[in-house]
Amino acid sequence: MALRNYEGSITKRVHMRVRLTAKDWQLYTASMDCGDAADALNDAATKALSCGDPKEAYEIFRKARNEWAEWGAYDSEPGHEFGDLFIEAFGQDAYYKYC
């Protein structure tokens, strides 16, 4: 878990490895193979949550969602899944500010 100073800024990086399935991300698994999209979202989420900067983390994951939108990555469900992880890494205040 990240350590925060009194202003809420990150003082220690979080190391998380995200390994969710396409069904966990709630991608379009009923109509297409979404394994590659899930792998890309996992990689982006892992990189984002480990970068130490909540603004940069949001941008990293947003770009991956946009790239894999055809597979359902830009729907609300993957955003909510990432949001839960984002809060765990950076806290609720950072979530409200950047997400």
ABEGO torsion letter per residue (X at the ends): XBBBBAAGBBABBBBBBBBBBAAAAGBBAAABBAAAAAAAAAAAAAAAAAAGBAAAAAAAAAAAAAAAAAAGAABAAAAAAAAAAAAAAAEAAAAAAAX
